[in-house]
Amino acid sequence: MIMKIDLIKEKANEIAKRMNLEIFDVSMKKIRRKLKLEIIIDKLDGYIGIDECEKFSREIEVYLDEKDIIDSSYDLIVSSPGLDRPLRSLNDFIRFRGKLAKIILKERIENRSVVKGYIENIKDNTIFIREKDGGKLLNIPYTKILRSNLEIDL
């Protein structure tokens, strides 16, 4: 299954590049004796729409069926990372400056293990977050982040 996923990732990246998109994630799981192939697409200059998901899905499906990459029944799911997308790199923090984020820390900073606030700045591998409640500016070294994601700002 590892070689199959590598072939799928390679073709997905090729299709995404042609559509001015990028691949956020590709995963294949077996659920109740059926494979589920999930491809999450993204773009740097905005948000993914349903039309882009449909077009990408049609293109990758043609490839999968023609090459018979998956030799059993499978479900193909193509989607966007969503409004609450994970922030997986410093570049993600830069890209989403000004947005509300939730950050779970590896160790407590200023007596907090979870921080929710607005991404204000990024400098020297440090994320500057303005707390949503209280407005305090926190400096969080990127290496201290366990995981993080955008939050929907209501």
VMD Tcl script that builds the backbone (N, CA, C; Angstrom):
set m [mol new atoms 462]
animate dup $m
set s [atomselect $m all]
$s set {name element resname resid chain x y z} {
  {N N MET 1 A 0.828 -1.193 0.000}
  {CA C MET 1 A 0.000 0.000 0.000}
  {C C MET 1 A 0.874 1.260 0.000}
  {N N ILE 2 A 2.102 1.168 0.540}
  {CA C ILE 2 A 2.983 2.339 0.580}
  {C C ILE 2 A 3.347 2.792 -0.821}
  {N N MET 3 A 3.674 1.858 -1.711}
  {CA C MET 3 A 4.025 2.246 -3.078}
  {C C MET 3 A 2.827 2.868 -3.783}
  {N N LYS 4 A 1.636 2.343 -3.534}
  {CA C LYS 4 A 0.430 2.898 -4.149}
  {C C LYS 4 A 0.225 4.342 -3.719}
  {N N ILE 5 A 0.380 4.598 -2.435}
  {CA C ILE 5 A 0.156 5.953 -1.938}
  {C C ILE 5 A 1.194 6.902 -2.525}
  {N N ASP 6 A 2.413 6.423 -2.728}
  {CA C ASP 6 A 3.453 7.262 -3.345}
  {C C ASP 6 A 3.089 7.618 -4.783}
  {N N LEU 7 A 2.566 6.646 -5.533}
  {CA C LEU 7 A 2.124 6.910 -6.909}
  {C C LEU 7 A 0.963 7.906 -6.926}
  {N N ILE 8 A 0.047 7.729 -5.995}
  {CA C ILE 8 A -1.110 8.628 -5.913}
  {C C ILE 8 A -0.656 10.041 -5.562}
  {N N LYS 9 A 0.252 10.168 -4.590}
  {CA C LYS 9 A 0.770 11.490 -4.201}
  {C C LYS 9 A 1.465 12.169 -5.375}
  {N N GLU 10 A 2.250 11.394 -6.105}
  {CA C GLU 10 A 2.975 11.949 -7.255}
  {C C GLU 10 A 1.999 12.503 -8.296}
  {N N LYS 11 A 0.983 11.714 -8.639}
  {CA C LYS 11 A 0.001 12.161 -9.626}
  {C C LYS 11 A -0.846 13.312 -9.074}
  {N N ALA 12 A -1.207 13.249 -7.802}
  {CA C ALA 12 A -1.992 14.321 -7.185}
  {C C ALA 12 A -1.224 15.639 -7.236}
  {N N ASN 13 A 0.064 15.594 -6.953}
  {CA C ASN 13 A 0.890 16.804 -7.022}
  {C C ASN 13 A 0.960 17.347 -8.441}
  {N N GLU 14 A 1.052 16.457 -9.408}
  {CA C GLU 14 A 1.099 16.864 -10.819}
  {C C GLU 14 A -0.209 17.573 -11.219}
  {N N ILE 15 A -1.335 16.980 -10.860}
  {CA C ILE 15 A -2.643 17.575 -11.180}
  {C C ILE 15 A -2.807 18.903 -10.442}
  {N N ALA 16 A -2.442 18.925 -9.176}
  {CA C ALA 16 A -2.575 20.145 -8.373}
  {C C ALA 16 A -1.758 21.283 -8.977}
  {N N LYS 17 A -0.552 20.982 -9.384}
  {CA C LYS 17 A 0.314 22.011 -9.970}
  {C C LYS 17 A -0.326 22.592 -11.226}
  {N N ARG 18 A -0.881 21.723 -12.050}
  {CA C ARG 18 A -1.547 22.159 -13.280}
  {C C ARG 18 A -2.746 23.068 -12.987}
  {N N MET 19 A -3.397 22.846 -11.855}
  {CA C MET 19 A -4.583 23.623 -11.473}
  {C C MET 19 A -4.237 24.806 -10.559}
  {N N ASN 20 A -2.938 25.077 -10.387}
  {CA C ASN 20 A -2.472 26.128 -9.462}
  {C C ASN 20 A -2.925 25.869 -8.025}
  {N N LEU 21 A -2.852 24.618 -7.631}
  {CA C LEU 21 A -3.207 24.194 -6.280}
  {C C LEU 21 A -2.004 23.504 -5.660}
  {N N GLU 22 A -2.139 23.121 -4.419}
  {CA C GLU 22 A -1.119 22.299 -3.784}
  {C C GLU 22 A -1.800 21.209 -2.969}
  {N N ILE 23 A -1.060 20.150 -2.722}
  {CA C ILE 23 A -1.582 19.039 -1.935}
  {C C ILE 23 A -1.276 19.308 -0.469}
  {N N PHE 24 A -2.312 19.317 0.338}
  {CA C PHE 24 A -2.169 19.521 1.777}
  {C C PHE 24 A -1.921 18.184 2.471}
  {N N ASP 25 A -2.639 17.145 2.013}
  {CA C ASP 25 A -2.477 15.827 2.621}
  {C C ASP 25 A -3.098 14.754 1.730}
  {N N VAL 26 A -2.526 13.563 1.788}
  {CA C VAL 26 A -3.081 12.390 1.111}
  {C C VAL 26 A -3.025 11.248 2.119}
  {N N SER 27 A -4.156 10.582 2.319}
  {CA C SER 27 A -4.167 9.440 3.232}
  {C C SER 27 A -5.065 8.343 2.677}
  {N N MET 28 A -4.704 7.114 3.015}
  {CA C MET 28 A -5.491 5.964 2.596}
  {C C MET 28 A -5.705 5.090 3.827}
  {N N LYS 29 A -6.976 4.807 4.119}
  {CA C LYS 29 A -7.315 4.004 5.289}
  {C C LYS 29 A -8.311 2.937 4.890}
  {N N LYS 30 A -8.235 1.823 5.576}
  {CA C LYS 30 A -9.216 0.764 5.364}
  {C C LYS 30 A -10.264 0.871 6.465}
  {N N ILE 31 A -11.516 1.054 6.051}
  {CA C ILE 31 A -12.618 1.164 7.002}
  {C C ILE 31 A -13.685 0.152 6.599}
  {N N ARG 32 A -13.936 -0.794 7.491}
  {CA C ARG 32 A -14.919 -1.860 7.234}
  {C C ARG 32 A -14.688 -2.537 5.885}
  {N N ARG 33 A -13.510 -2.999 5.678}
  {CA C ARG 33 A -13.096 -3.744 4.470}
  {C C ARG 33 A -13.190 -2.931 3.181}
  {N N LYS 34 A -13.239 -1.610 3.296}
  {CA C LYS 34 A -13.266 -0.761 2.110}
  {C C LYS 34 A -12.224 0.336 2.279}
  {N N LEU 35 A -11.509 0.615 1.195}
  {CA C LEU 35 A -10.501 1.664 1.248}
  {C C LEU 35 A -11.128 3.042 1.139}
  {N N LYS 36 A -10.587 3.957 1.901}
  {CA C LYS 36 A -10.991 5.362 1.828}
  {C C LYS 36 A -9.734 6.152 1.468}
  {N N LEU 37 A -9.753 6.766 0.282}
  {CA C LEU 37 A -8.644 7.605 -0.166}
  {C C LEU 37 A -9.078 9.050 -0.003}
  {N N GLU 38 A -8.373 9.777 0.846}
  {CA C GLU 38 A -8.710 11.178 1.087}
  {C C GLU 38 A -7.557 12.059 0.622}
  {N N ILE 39 A -7.889 13.021 -0.235}
  {CA C ILE 39 A -6.909 13.978 -0.740}
  {C C ILE 39 A -7.405 15.369 -0.369}
  {N N ILE 40 A -6.570 16.086 0.360}
  {CA C ILE 40 A -6.921 17.448 0.773}
  {C C ILE 40 A -6.093 18.410 -0.064}
  {N N ILE 41 A -6.799 19.287 -0.789}
  {CA C ILE 41 A -6.131 20.241 -1.675}
  {C C ILE 41 A -6.229 21.645 -1.093}
  {N N ASP 42 A -5.293 22.491 -1.508}
  {CA C ASP 42 A -5.236 23.849 -0.979}
  {C C ASP 42 A -4.703 24.771 -2.056}
  {N N LYS 43 A -4.824 26.067 -1.817}
  {CA C LYS 43 A -4.173 27.036 -2.693}
  {C C LYS 43 A -3.680 28.196 -1.852}
  {N N LEU 44 A -2.585 28.773 -2.288}
  {CA C LEU 44 A -1.937 29.818 -1.504}
  {C C LEU 44 A -2.691 31.133 -1.520}
  {N N ASP 45 A -3.410 31.396 -2.585}
  {CA C ASP 45 A -4.032 32.715 -2.738}
  {C C ASP 45 A -5.545 32.679 -2.539}
  {N N GLY 46 A -5.980 32.077 -1.457}
  {CA C GLY 46 A -7.408 32.065 -1.190}
  {C C GLY 46 A -7.875 30.727 -0.662}
  {N N TYR 47 A -9.148 30.484 -0.858}
  {CA C TYR 47 A -9.763 29.273 -0.340}
  {C C TYR 47 A -10.235 28.386 -1.481}
  {N N ILE 48 A -10.292 27.106 -1.214}
  {CA C ILE 48 A -10.721 26.105 -2.182}
  {C C ILE 48 A -12.247 26.095 -2.249}
  {N N GLY 49 A -12.761 26.074 -3.473}
  {CA C GLY 49 A -14.198 25.984 -3.675}
  {C C GLY 49 A -14.599 24.583 -4.092}
  {N N ILE 50 A -15.881 24.316 -4.068}
  {CA C ILE 50 A -16.383 22.990 -4.425}
  {C C ILE 50 A -16.083 22.648 -5.881}
  {N N ASP 51 A -16.093 23.652 -6.761}
  {CA C ASP 51 A -15.785 23.404 -8.177}
  {C C ASP 51 A -14.373 22.865 -8.348}
  {N N GLU 52 A -13.432 23.414 -7.584}
  {CA C GLU 52 A -12.048 22.938 -7.670}
  {C C GLU 52 A -11.926 21.516 -7.130}
  {N N CYS 53 A -12.640 21.223 -6.060}
  {CA C CYS 53 A -12.630 19.861 -5.511}
  {C C CYS 53 A -13.197 18.875 -6.530}
  {N N GLU 54 A -14.302 19.245 -7.176}
  {CA C GLU 54 A -14.924 18.368 -8.172}
  {C C GLU 54 A -13.995 18.129 -9.357}
  {N N LYS 55 A -13.394 19.195 -9.872}
  {CA C LYS 55 A -12.504 19.068 -11.027}
  {C C LYS 55 A -11.293 18.202 -10.684}
  {N N PHE 56 A -10.696 18.445 -9.526}
  {CA C PHE 56 A -9.548 17.652 -9.097}
  {C C PHE 56 A -9.955 16.188 -8.934}
  {N N SER 57 A -11.106 15.961 -8.319}
  {CA C SER 57 A -11.606 14.610 -8.091}
  {C C SER 57 A -11.773 13.853 -9.407}
  {N N ARG 58 A -12.366 14.517 -10.406}
  {CA C ARG 58 A -12.555 13.864 -11.712}
  {C C ARG 58 A -11.211 13.491 -12.336}
  {N N GLU 59 A -10.249 14.403 -12.266}
  {CA C GLU 59 A -8.949 14.139 -12.892}
  {C C GLU 59 A -8.198 13.006 -12.211}
  {N N ILE 60 A -8.167 13.006 -10.895}
  {CA C ILE 60 A -7.426 11.953 -10.187}
  {C C ILE 60 A -8.145 10.615 -10.326}
  {N N GLU 61 A -9.476 10.643 -10.386}
  {CA C GLU 61 A -10.249 9.406 -10.529}
  {C C GLU 61 A -9.980 8.737 -11.878}
  {N N VAL 62 A -9.881 9.532 -12.929}
  {CA C VAL 62 A -9.560 8.990 -14.255}
  {C C VAL 62 A -8.214 8.274 -14.198}
  {N N TYR 63 A -7.237 8.910 -13.591}
  {CA C TYR 63 A -5.901 8.312 -13.465}
  {C C TYR 63 A -5.962 7.009 -12.662}
  {N N LEU 64 A -6.622 7.038 -11.519}
  {CA C LEU 64 A -6.696 5.852 -10.664}
  {C C LEU 64 A -7.358 4.683 -11.381}
  {N N ASP 65 A -8.418 4.972 -12.141}
  {CA C ASP 65 A -9.136 3.913 -12.848}
  {C C ASP 65 A -8.360 3.407 -14.060}
  {N N GLU 66 A -7.752 4.320 -14.825}
  {CA C GLU 66 A -6.981 3.910 -16.009}
  {C C GLU 66 A -5.784 3.053 -15.627}
  {N N LYS 67 A -5.074 3.454 -14.601}
  {CA C LYS 67 A -3.858 2.744 -14.180}
  {C C LYS 67 A -4.154 1.604 -13.217}
  {N N ASP 68 A -5.414 1.479 -12.809}
  {CA C ASP 68 A -5.829 0.430 -11.877}
  {C C ASP 68 A -4.927 0.402 -10.638}
  {N N ILE 69 A -4.689 1.586 -10.088}
  {CA C ILE 69 A -3.801 1.735 -8.932}
  {C C ILE 69 A -4.369 1.031 -7.702}
  {N N ILE 70 A -5.661 1.179 -7.494}
  {CA C ILE 70 A -6.307 0.557 -6.336}
  {C C ILE 70 A -7.130 -0.614 -6.858}
  {N N ASP 71 A -6.756 -1.816 -6.436}
  {CA C ASP 71 A -7.350 -3.024 -7.013}
  {C C ASP 71 A -8.607 -3.511 -6.286}
  {N N SER 72 A -9.192 -2.661 -5.489}
  {CA C SER 72 A -10.443 -3.020 -4.820}
  {C C SER 72 A -11.354 -1.795 -4.798}
  {N N SER 73 A -12.538 -1.998 -4.294}
  {CA C SER 73 A -13.497 -0.903 -4.185}
  {C C SER 73 A -12.949 0.153 -3.220}
  {N N TYR 74 A -13.154 1.424 -3.555}
  {CA C TYR 74 A -12.661 2.500 -2.689}
  {C C TYR 74 A -13.569 3.719 -2.794}
  {N N ASP 75 A -13.509 4.536 -1.759}
  {CA C ASP 75 A -14.188 5.831 -1.758}
  {C C ASP 75 A -13.123 6.905 -1.899}
  {N N LEU 76 A -13.339 7.827 -2.828}
  {CA C LEU 76 A -12.433 8.953 -3.024}
  {C C LEU 76 A -13.083 10.198 -2.429}
  {N N ILE 77 A -12.357 10.848 -1.548}
  {CA C ILE 77 A -12.836 12.086 -0.934}
  {C C ILE 77 A -11.806 13.167 -1.218}
  {N N VAL 78 A -12.240 14.237 -1.880}
  {CA C VAL 78 A -11.373 15.386 -2.147}
  {C C VAL 78 A -11.996 16.576 -1.436}
  {N N SER 79 A -11.201 17.237 -0.609}
  {CA C SER 79 A -11.731 18.362 0.159}
  {C C SER 79 A -10.654 19.412 0.399}
  {N N SER 80 A -11.059 20.484 1.053}
  {CA C SER 80 A -10.125 21.540 1.452}
  {C C SER 80 A -9.712 21.291 2.901}
  {N N PRO 81 A -8.686 21.987 3.375}
  {CA C PRO 81 A -8.297 21.829 4.782}
  {C C PRO 81 A -9.345 22.356 5.758}
  {N N GLY 82 A -10.280 23.170 5.281}
  {CA C GLY 82 A -11.352 23.679 6.130}
  {C C GLY 82 A -11.001 24.991 6.802}
  {N N LEU 83 A -12.010 25.612 7.376}
  {CA C LEU 83 A -11.817 26.897 8.050}
  {C C LEU 83 A -10.993 26.757 9.323}
  {N N ASP 84 A -11.006 25.561 9.916}
  {CA C ASP 84 A -10.237 25.316 11.137}
  {C C ASP 84 A -8.974 24.502 10.845}
  {N N ARG 85 A -8.408 24.747 9.686}
  {CA C ARG 85 A -7.251 24.011 9.183}
  {C C ARG 85 A -6.088 23.984 10.171}
  {N N PRO 86 A -5.331 22.913 10.166}
  {CA C PRO 86 A -4.112 22.868 10.979}
  {C C PRO 86 A -3.077 23.865 10.453}
  {N N LEU 87 A -2.290 24.395 11.356}
  {CA C LEU 87 A -1.143 25.229 11.002}
  {C C LEU 87 A 0.080 24.343 11.226}
  {N N ARG 88 A 0.724 23.927 10.130}
  {CA C ARG 88 A 1.762 22.907 10.230}
  {C C ARG 88 A 3.177 23.422 10.017}
  {N N SER 89 A 3.325 24.704 9.756}
  {CA C SER 89 A 4.665 25.244 9.517}
  {C C SER 89 A 4.696 26.730 9.857}
  {N N LEU 90 A 5.899 27.269 9.957}
  {CA C LEU 90 A 6.035 28.714 10.159}
  {C C LEU 90 A 5.395 29.473 9.012}
  {N N ASN 91 A 5.528 28.943 7.794}
  {CA C ASN 91 A 4.913 29.592 6.632}
  {C C ASN 91 A 3.398 29.681 6.767}
  {N N ASP 92 A 2.779 28.679 7.389}
  {CA C ASP 92 A 1.331 28.746 7.630}
  {C C ASP 92 A 0.995 29.913 8.559}
  {N N PHE 93 A 1.810 30.100 9.590}
  {CA C PHE 93 A 1.570 31.227 10.505}
  {C C PHE 93 A 1.737 32.560 9.777}
  {N N ILE 94 A 2.740 32.639 8.911}
  {CA C ILE 94 A 2.956 33.863 8.128}
  {C C ILE 94 A 1.762 34.101 7.215}
  {N N ARG 95 A 1.335 33.045 6.536}
  {CA C ARG 95 A 0.225 33.142 5.588}
  {C C ARG 95 A -1.069 33.610 6.255}
  {N N PHE 96 A -1.286 33.175 7.483}
  {CA C PHE 96 A -2.547 33.474 8.161}
  {C C PHE 96 A -2.395 34.527 9.263}
  {N N ARG 97 A -1.426 35.409 9.079}
  {CA C ARG 97 A -1.247 36.531 10.013}
  {C C ARG 97 A -2.567 37.303 10.124}
  {N N GLY 98 A -2.924 37.661 11.354}
  {CA C GLY 98 A -4.172 38.389 11.594}
  {C C GLY 98 A -5.353 37.485 11.902}
  {N N LYS 99 A -5.208 36.188 11.661}
  {CA C LYS 99 A -6.305 35.238 11.899}
  {C C LYS 99 A -6.251 34.691 13.326}
  {N N LEU 100 A -7.390 34.200 13.782}
  {CA C LEU 100 A -7.506 33.598 15.102}
  {C C LEU 100 A -6.982 32.163 15.055}
  {N N ALA 101 A -6.122 31.820 16.019}
  {CA C ALA 101 A -5.543 30.480 16.065}
  {C C ALA 101 A -5.619 29.919 17.479}
  {N N LYS 102 A -5.668 28.596 17.541}
  {CA C LYS 102 A -5.580 27.886 18.816}
  {C C LYS 102 A -4.266 27.119 18.790}
  {N N ILE 103 A -3.459 27.310 19.821}
  {CA C ILE 103 A -2.142 26.680 19.884}
  {C C ILE 103 A -2.064 25.840 21.153}
  {N N ILE 104 A -1.728 24.572 20.981}
  {CA C ILE 104 A -1.513 23.677 22.113}
  {C C ILE 104 A -0.005 23.541 22.275}
  {N N LEU 105 A 0.460 23.826 23.479}
  {CA C LEU 105 A 1.896 23.889 23.747}
  {C C LEU 105 A 2.438 22.575 24.303}
  {N N LYS 106 A 3.703 22.311 24.011}
  {CA C LYS 106 A 4.381 21.135 24.561}
  {C C LYS 106 A 4.619 21.308 26.055}
  {N N GLU 107 A 4.871 22.547 26.449}
  {CA C GLU 107 A 5.067 22.872 27.861}
  {C C GLU 107 A 4.451 24.240 28.129}
  {N N ARG 108 A 4.100 24.472 29.354}
  {CA C ARG 108 A 3.394 25.710 29.715}
  {C C ARG 108 A 4.255 26.948 29.456}
  {N N ILE 109 A 3.604 27.994 28.964}
  {CA C ILE 109 A 4.217 29.309 28.800}
  {C C ILE 109 A 3.289 30.290 29.504}
  {N N GLU 110 A 3.855 31.057 30.417}
  {CA C GLU 110 A 3.064 32.003 31.214}
  {C C GLU 110 A 1.829 31.322 31.800}
  {N N ASN 111 A 2.074 30.133 32.349}
  {CA C ASN 111 A 1.047 29.349 33.032}
  {C C ASN 111 A -0.091 28.892 32.117}
  {N N ARG 112 A 0.182 28.761 30.823}
  {CA C ARG 112 A -0.840 28.316 29.869}
  {C C ARG 112 A -0.315 27.117 29.072}
  {N N SER 113 A -1.190 26.157 28.844}
  {CA C SER 113 A -0.843 25.043 27.956}
  {C C SER 113 A -1.588 25.159 26.630}
  {N N VAL 114 A -2.628 25.996 26.618}
  {CA C VAL 114 A -3.394 26.270 25.397}
  {C C VAL 114 A -3.539 27.782 25.273}
  {N N VAL 115 A -3.268 28.285 24.080}
  {CA C VAL 115 A -3.387 29.721 23.822}
  {C C VAL 115 A -4.334 29.914 22.649}
  {N N LYS 116 A -5.267 30.844 22.809}
  {CA C LYS 116 A -6.154 31.197 21.706}
  {C C LYS 116 A -6.013 32.698 21.484}
  {N N GLY 117 A -5.614 33.068 20.261}
  {CA C GLY 117 A -5.438 34.480 19.979}
  {C C GLY 117 A -5.147 34.726 18.512}
  {N N TYR 118 A -4.901 35.979 18.212}
  {CA C TYR 118 A -4.668 36.404 16.831}
  {C C TYR 118 A -3.176 36.384 16.514}
  {N N ILE 119 A -2.842 35.821 15.366}
  {CA C ILE 119 A -1.446 35.768 14.932}
  {C C ILE 119 A -1.049 37.190 14.547}
  {N N GLU 120 A -0.170 37.774 15.343}
  {CA C GLU 120 A 0.189 39.165 15.118}
  {C C GLU 120 A 1.470 39.304 14.298}
  {N N ASN 121 A 2.465 38.468 14.601}
  {CA C ASN 121 A 3.737 38.571 13.890}
  {C C ASN 121 A 4.510 37.269 14.043}
  {N N ILE 122 A 5.497 37.085 13.176}
  {CA C ILE 122 A 6.390 35.940 13.237}
  {C C ILE 122 A 7.788 36.488 13.012}
  {N N LYS 123 A 8.695 36.200 13.959}
  {CA C LYS 123 A 10.063 36.693 13.820}
  {C C LYS 123 A 11.008 35.725 14.515}
  {N N ASP 124 A 12.077 35.354 13.821}
  {CA C ASP 124 A 13.106 34.471 14.391}
  {C C ASP 124 A 12.505 33.225 15.048}
  {N N ASN 125 A 11.649 32.526 14.323}
  {CA C ASN 125 A 11.020 31.291 14.805}
  {C C ASN 125 A 10.161 31.481 16.058}
  {N N THR 126 A 9.698 32.698 16.267}
  {CA C THR 126 A 8.801 32.991 17.384}
  {C C THR 126 A 7.488 33.534 16.829}
  {N N ILE 127 A 6.391 33.001 17.353}
  {CA C ILE 127 A 5.058 33.442 16.958}
  {C C ILE 127 A 4.569 34.425 18.028}
  {N N PHE 128 A 4.113 35.575 17.597}
  {CA C PHE 128 A 3.555 36.570 18.514}
  {C C PHE 128 A 2.032 36.507 18.390}
  {N N ILE 129 A 1.395 36.135 19.491}
  {CA C ILE 129 A -0.052 35.931 19.521}
  {C C ILE 129 A -0.684 36.942 20.476}
  {N N ARG 130 A -1.682 37.658 19.984}
  {CA C ARG 130 A -2.456 38.581 20.823}
  {C C ARG 130 A -3.661 37.798 21.332}
  {N N GLU 131 A -3.697 37.549 22.644}
  {CA C GLU 131 A -4.783 36.761 23.220}
  {C C GLU 131 A -6.148 37.323 22.849}
  {N N LYS 132 A -7.064 36.408 22.556}
  {CA C LYS 132 A -8.422 36.833 22.205}
  {C C LYS 132 A -9.109 37.478 23.404}
  {N N ASP 133 A -8.982 36.859 24.545}
  {CA C ASP 133 A -9.586 37.394 25.774}
  {C C ASP 133 A -8.493 38.062 26.600}
  {N N GLY 134 A -8.497 39.350 26.657}
  {CA C GLY 134 A -7.510 40.052 27.470}
  {C C GLY 134 A -6.500 40.842 26.667}
  {N N GLY 135 A -6.246 40.428 25.463}
  {CA C GLY 135 A -5.378 41.183 24.572}
  {C C GLY 135 A -3.903 41.163 24.894}
  {N N LYS 136 A -3.450 40.295 25.792}
  {CA C LYS 136 A -2.032 40.216 26.133}
  {C C LYS 136 A -1.253 39.615 24.963}
  {N N LEU 137 A -0.071 40.176 24.681}
  {CA C LEU 137 A 0.779 39.666 23.604}
  {C C LEU 137 A 1.709 38.598 24.166}
  {N N LEU 138 A 1.626 37.395 23.602}
  {CA C LEU 138 A 2.470 36.284 24.038}
  {C C LEU 138 A 3.487 35.955 22.955}
  {N N ASN 139 A 4.705 35.647 23.383}
  {CA C ASN 139 A 5.764 35.215 22.466}
  {C C ASN 139 A 5.896 33.708 22.607}
  {N N ILE 140 A 5.633 32.991 21.536}
  {CA C ILE 140 A 5.661 31.529 21.591}
  {C C ILE 140 A 6.714 31.010 20.618}
  {N N PRO 141 A 7.789 30.407 21.132}
  {CA C PRO 141 A 8.773 29.800 20.232}
  {C C PRO 141 A 8.109 28.671 19.435}
  {N N TYR 142 A 8.366 28.636 18.146}
  {CA C TYR 142 A 7.746 27.626 17.282}
  {C C TYR 142 A 8.033 26.211 17.787}
  {N N THR 143 A 9.219 25.996 18.340}
  {CA C THR 143 A 9.609 24.665 18.820}
  {C C THR 143 A 8.785 24.210 20.022}
  {N N LYS 144 A 8.069 25.127 20.666}
  {CA C LYS 144 A 7.254 24.789 21.841}
  {C C LYS 144 A 5.818 24.422 21.472}
  {N N ILE 145 A 5.493 24.477 20.168}
  {CA C ILE 145 A 4.122 24.198 19.729}
  {C C ILE 145 A 3.951 22.707 19.453}
  {N N LEU 146 A 2.977 22.106 20.115}
  {CA C LEU 146 A 2.647 20.706 19.877}
  {C C LEU 146 A 1.790 20.588 18.624}
  {N N ARG 147 A 0.716 21.373 18.579}
  {CA C ARG 147 A -0.127 21.447 17.381}
  {C C ARG 147 A -0.922 22.744 17.434}
  {N N SER 148 A -1.388 23.148 16.269}
  {CA C SER 148 A -2.134 24.402 16.197}
  {C C SER 148 A -3.071 24.365 15.002}
  {N N ASN 149 A -4.093 25.181 15.091}
  {CA C ASN 149 A -5.041 25.278 13.982}
  {C C ASN 149 A -5.720 26.642 14.010}
  {N N LEU 150 A -6.278 27.011 12.861}
  {CA C LEU 150 A -7.083 28.225 12.810}
  {C C LEU 150 A -8.390 27.964 13.540}
  {N N GLU 151 A -8.973 29.006 14.066}
  {CA C GLU 151 A -10.271 28.938 14.719}
  {C C GLU 151 A -11.225 29.836 13.948}
  {N N ILE 152 A -12.478 29.499 13.980}
  {CA C ILE 152 A -13.489 30.344 13.352}
  {C C ILE 152 A -13.752 31.509 14.297}
  {N N ASP 153 A -13.592 32.719 13.791}
  {CA C ASP 153 A -13.728 33.926 14.600}
  {C C ASP 153 A -15.165 34.432 14.520}
  {N N LEU 154 A -15.919 34.190 15.576}
  {CA C LEU 154 A -17.329 34.599 15.602}
  {C C LEU 154 A -17.513 35.932 16.284}
}
mol reanalyze $m
mol bondsrecalc $m
mol representation Tube
mol addrep $m
